[in-house]
Amino acid sequence: MALFIVPACTTIEISEGDAFDAHRTITPETFNISPFTLNEIEMETDDGETLNGWYLTQEEAKATVVYYGGNGFLMVKSRPLIQAYAGMEVNLLLFDYRGYGLSSGEPTVEGVKTDAKRAFEYAESRRSAGEQLMIVHGHSMGAFLSSHIAGENSVDGYIMESPVSEVKQWTKKLVPWILRPFVRFDIADEIAAQSNLENVSDVESPLLIIGGNSDDVTPYSMAEDVYEASVSASKQLVEIEGGTHNDLPTFSKYRSELKSFIEGLN
């Protein structure tokens, strides 16, 4: 019989500062991944921050993808993602959130939403006379942003990779059931209010959800919950066998499903 000794009830506080894993980094080294041309850009937000970004372009692009990374995402870590998109006729916009990499400021929930909006506006302004499809792609924390932006703007499709269903449900899964009476989460209201289940219940654009069945950060069951909550008439749920939280772009199935979804939007 297992014996658990818990000396007292524990409260775990989660503030806005705790919710982000912001790391500064040096200016990215230029690298060449065919057929992309890398353009380093800066975007000014409505509240005065400067976002460092990469706008990857190619002559034959039929779509523009705005990518919203997860909590620990930095552009310098994006080679597998860029290689996954390299086989598609797309332009790709990557950027570091405020307080990450070379971007100014400090991350907050509303601040990062402002960053997401600014990146989308930039991509829209650069696409070829409105002829290219507009797609938003979010990973983990970034899935909140892709569903949020898809709900606030006209998009041709949106992608949610390793999504959290909602913050309260996610924190419950972090603690074994037998310890839940002894562990409480004190979650900042701004964080607790985030719900992909609510977001996707209002968005009718085509949706692709991808998750790994070995993900111990955002379990695949959360992707299933988001899929069930979506009102999109054109939605797909893809399970990557053996995929974990951060390695899905290295799987051939991930790349083929991503390509099939985008080509299907045409």
C-alpha positions as CSV (number, residue, x, y, z in Angstrom):
1,M,0.0,0.0,0.0
2,A,1.4,3.4,-1.0
3,L,1.8,6.0,1.7
4,F,1.5,9.7,0.9
5,I,2.6,12.1,3.7
6,V,1.4,15.6,3.2
7,P,2.2,17.8,6.2
8,A,-0.3,20.5,5.4
9,C,-2.4,22.0,2.7
10,T,-0.4,23.8,0.1
11,T,-1.4,26.8,-2.0
12,I,0.5,27.2,-5.3
13,E,0.3,30.8,-6.6
14,I,0.4,31.4,-10.3
15,S,0.8,35.1,-11.2
16,E,1.1,36.7,-14.6
17,G,4.9,36.8,-14.0
18,D,4.9,33.0,-13.4
19,A,2.9,32.2,-16.5
20,F,5.6,33.2,-18.9
21,D,9.1,31.7,-19.5
22,A,10.7,34.7,-21.1
23,H,14.4,34.4,-22.1
24,R,16.6,37.1,-23.6
25,T,18.8,36.0,-26.5
26,I,21.3,37.4,-28.9
27,T,20.5,38.6,-32.4
28,P,19.6,35.5,-34.5
29,E,22.2,34.2,-36.8
30,T,21.2,34.3,-40.5
31,F,20.5,30.9,-41.8
32,N,19.3,29.7,-45.2
33,I,16.5,27.2,-45.5
34,S,15.3,26.9,-49.1
35,P,13.1,28.2,-50.6
36,F,12.6,30.9,-47.9
37,T,14.2,34.4,-47.9
38,L,14.6,35.6,-44.4
39,N,13.7,39.2,-43.7
40,E,14.4,40.5,-40.2
41,I,11.7,43.0,-39.1
42,E,10.6,45.1,-36.3
43,M,6.9,45.7,-35.4
44,E,5.7,48.6,-33.2
45,T,2.7,47.7,-31.0
46,D,-0.2,50.1,-30.1
47,D,1.2,50.4,-26.6
48,G,4.7,51.3,-27.6
49,E,6.6,48.0,-27.6
50,T,9.0,46.8,-30.3
51,L,8.7,43.2,-31.5
52,N,11.6,41.5,-33.2
53,G,10.4,39.2,-36.0
54,W,11.3,37.1,-39.0
55,Y,9.2,37.3,-42.2
56,L,10.1,34.3,-44.3
57,T,9.0,34.7,-48.0
58,Q,9.1,32.8,-51.2
59,E,8.0,33.8,-54.7
60,E,5.3,31.1,-55.2
61,A,3.5,31.6,-51.9
62,K,-0.2,31.0,-52.0
63,A,-0.8,31.6,-48.2
64,T,0.7,33.5,-45.3
65,V,1.0,31.8,-41.9
66,V,1.4,33.8,-38.7
67,Y,2.9,31.6,-36.0
68,Y,2.3,32.0,-32.3
69,G,4.8,30.1,-30.3
70,G,4.4,28.4,-26.9
71,N,5.7,29.7,-23.6
72,G,9.4,28.9,-24.1
73,F,9.4,29.7,-27.8
74,L,12.1,31.9,-29.3
75,M,12.8,32.3,-33.0
76,V,16.3,30.9,-32.6
77,K,14.6,27.6,-31.7
78,S,12.4,27.5,-34.7
79,R,14.5,25.5,-37.3
80,P,12.3,22.3,-37.1
81,L,9.1,24.4,-37.6
82,I,10.6,26.3,-40.5
83,Q,11.8,23.1,-42.1
84,A,8.3,21.7,-41.7
85,Y,6.9,24.6,-43.6
86,A,9.6,24.7,-46.2
87,G,7.8,22.1,-48.3
88,M,4.8,24.3,-48.7
89,E,4.0,27.3,-50.8
90,V,3.6,29.7,-47.9
91,N,5.1,32.8,-46.4
92,L,5.8,32.5,-42.6
93,L,5.8,35.2,-40.0
94,L,7.6,34.4,-36.7
95,F,8.2,36.8,-33.8
96,D,9.3,37.0,-30.2
97,Y,6.6,38.1,-27.7
98,R,7.3,41.2,-25.6
99,G,10.0,40.4,-23.0
100,Y,11.3,37.5,-25.1
101,G,14.4,37.5,-27.2
102,L,15.1,41.0,-28.5
103,S,11.6,42.3,-28.2
104,S,11.0,45.0,-25.6
105,G,8.7,45.1,-22.6
106,E,7.5,42.5,-20.1
107,P,4.9,39.8,-20.9
108,T,1.3,40.0,-19.6
109,V,-1.8,38.3,-20.9
110,E,-3.2,41.4,-22.5
111,G,0.2,42.5,-23.7
112,V,0.8,39.2,-25.5
113,K,-2.7,39.5,-27.1
114,T,-1.7,42.9,-28.4
115,D,1.5,41.4,-29.9
116,A,-0.5,38.7,-31.6
117,K,-2.9,41.3,-33.1
118,R,0.1,43.4,-34.3
119,A,1.8,40.4,-36.0
120,F,-1.5,39.5,-37.8
121,E,-1.9,43.1,-39.0
122,Y,1.6,43.1,-40.3
123,A,1.2,39.9,-42.2
124,E,-2.1,41.1,-43.7
125,S,-0.5,44.3,-44.9
126,R,2.3,42.4,-46.6
127,R,0.3,39.7,-48.5
128,S,-0.1,40.1,-52.2
129,A,-3.1,42.3,-52.8
130,G,-5.2,40.1,-50.6
131,E,-4.8,37.1,-52.9
132,Q,-2.9,34.9,-50.4
133,L,-4.8,32.9,-47.8
134,M,-4.4,34.0,-44.2
135,I,-3.8,31.3,-41.6
136,V,-2.9,31.5,-37.9
137,H,-1.0,28.7,-36.2
138,G,-0.5,28.5,-32.4
139,H,1.4,26.0,-30.3
140,S,0.5,25.4,-26.6
141,M,0.1,28.9,-25.1
142,G,0.1,30.2,-28.6
143,A,-3.0,28.1,-29.3
144,F,-4.9,30.6,-27.1
145,L,-3.7,33.3,-29.5
146,S,-4.5,31.5,-32.7
147,S,-8.1,30.9,-31.6
148,H,-8.4,34.4,-30.2
149,I,-7.2,36.0,-33.4
150,A,-9.4,33.7,-35.5
151,G,-12.3,34.9,-33.5
152,E,-11.5,38.6,-33.9
153,N,-10.5,38.6,-37.6
154,S,-11.2,37.0,-40.9
155,V,-8.9,34.0,-41.4
156,D,-9.1,31.3,-44.0
157,G,-8.0,28.7,-41.5
158,Y,-6.4,28.3,-38.1
159,I,-4.2,25.6,-36.5
160,M,-4.0,24.7,-32.8
161,E,-1.0,22.5,-31.9
162,S,-0.8,20.8,-28.4
163,P,-3.6,23.1,-27.1
164,V,-4.7,23.7,-23.5
165,S,-8.4,23.3,-23.3
166,E,-8.8,25.8,-20.4
167,V,-6.4,26.9,-17.7
168,K,-8.5,25.6,-14.7
169,Q,-8.8,22.1,-16.3
170,W,-5.1,22.0,-17.1
171,T,-3.9,22.8,-13.6
172,K,-6.2,20.0,-12.3
173,K,-4.4,17.5,-14.5
174,L,-1.0,18.6,-13.0
175,V,-1.7,17.1,-9.6
176,P,-2.5,13.4,-9.0
177,W,-6.1,13.0,-7.8
178,I,-5.1,11.7,-4.4
179,L,-3.2,14.9,-3.6
180,R,-5.8,17.4,-4.8
181,P,-7.4,18.0,-1.4
182,F,-4.0,19.2,-0.2
183,V,-2.9,21.3,-3.2
184,R,-4.6,24.4,-4.4
185,F,-3.7,26.8,-7.2
186,D,-4.0,30.5,-6.7
187,I,-4.3,31.5,-10.3
188,A,-4.3,35.2,-11.4
189,D,-7.7,36.1,-12.8
190,E,-6.1,37.2,-16.2
191,I,-4.7,33.7,-16.6
192,A,-7.7,31.7,-15.3
193,A,-10.0,33.4,-17.7
194,Q,-8.2,31.9,-20.8
195,S,-10.3,29.2,-22.4
196,N,-9.9,27.6,-25.8
197,L,-13.2,25.8,-25.3
198,E,-14.9,29.2,-25.3
199,N,-12.8,30.5,-28.2
200,V,-13.5,27.7,-30.6
201,S,-17.2,27.7,-29.8
202,D,-17.4,31.0,-31.7
203,V,-15.1,30.5,-34.7
204,E,-16.5,28.9,-37.9
205,S,-13.2,29.0,-39.9
206,P,-11.6,25.7,-40.9
207,L,-9.6,24.2,-38.0
208,L,-6.7,21.8,-37.7
209,I,-5.9,20.5,-34.2
210,I,-2.6,18.5,-33.8
211,G,-1.5,16.8,-30.6
212,G,1.0,14.1,-29.5
213,N,-0.2,11.1,-27.5
214,S,2.9,11.2,-25.4
215,D,2.5,14.8,-24.4
216,D,2.8,15.1,-20.6
217,V,2.5,18.9,-20.6
218,T,-0.8,19.3,-22.5
219,P,-2.3,15.8,-22.7
220,Y,-3.9,14.7,-26.0
221,S,-7.2,14.5,-24.2
222,M,-7.2,18.3,-24.2
223,A,-6.9,18.4,-28.0
224,E,-9.9,16.1,-28.1
225,D,-11.9,18.4,-25.8
226,V,-11.1,21.4,-28.0
227,Y,-12.1,19.5,-31.1
228,E,-15.5,18.6,-29.6
229,A,-16.1,22.2,-28.5
230,S,-15.4,23.6,-32.0
231,V,-18.3,24.8,-34.1
232,S,-16.3,24.7,-37.3
233,A,-18.0,22.6,-40.1
234,S,-14.5,21.8,-41.4
235,K,-12.4,20.6,-38.5
236,Q,-9.7,17.9,-38.2
237,L,-8.1,16.3,-35.2
238,V,-4.7,14.7,-35.8
239,E,-2.9,12.4,-33.3
240,I,0.8,12.0,-33.6
241,E,1.9,8.6,-32.3
242,G,4.8,9.1,-29.8
243,G,4.7,12.9,-30.2
244,T,5.5,15.0,-27.1
245,H,5.0,18.6,-26.4
246,N,7.7,20.3,-28.3
247,D,8.8,17.8,-31.0
248,L,5.8,17.5,-33.3
249,P,7.4,19.4,-36.3
250,T,10.0,16.6,-36.5
251,F,7.4,14.0,-37.4
252,S,6.6,13.3,-41.1
253,K,2.9,12.9,-40.3
254,Y,2.8,16.4,-38.8
255,R,4.3,17.8,-42.0
256,S,2.0,15.9,-44.3
257,E,-1.2,16.8,-42.3
258,L,-0.1,20.4,-42.2
259,K,0.4,20.5,-45.9
260,S,-2.8,18.7,-46.7
261,F,-4.8,21.1,-44.5
262,I,-3.4,24.2,-46.1
263,E,-3.7,22.9,-49.6
264,G,-7.3,22.0,-48.9
265,L,-8.1,25.6,-48.1
266,N,-7.5,26.5,-51.7
